[in-house]
Amino acid sequence: MPVPPEAAGAAALAICESLLLALNDHNILPEREIVGVLRDAAEAHSNAPAGDGSAEMHRAVAALINRIIDGGNSVRRR
């Protein structure tokens, strides 16, 4: 069965989200640090040089990360 190209991104997102939740659940990283990691990632994509035509992709990645932050998907808000 061929793997659709978007499957790698979905798998990576699911793995990272699970890791962030586990880090928080085991009191390794507090919520503010996890949100900081997500904000840093969004900022990196917001400021990524896009001379190769990838500007739209970087904006979409930053927007998705910001939606994750807003929705609390990677942090169990208490």
Helices and strands as residue ranges (DSSP letters): H 6-25, H 31-46, H 55-71
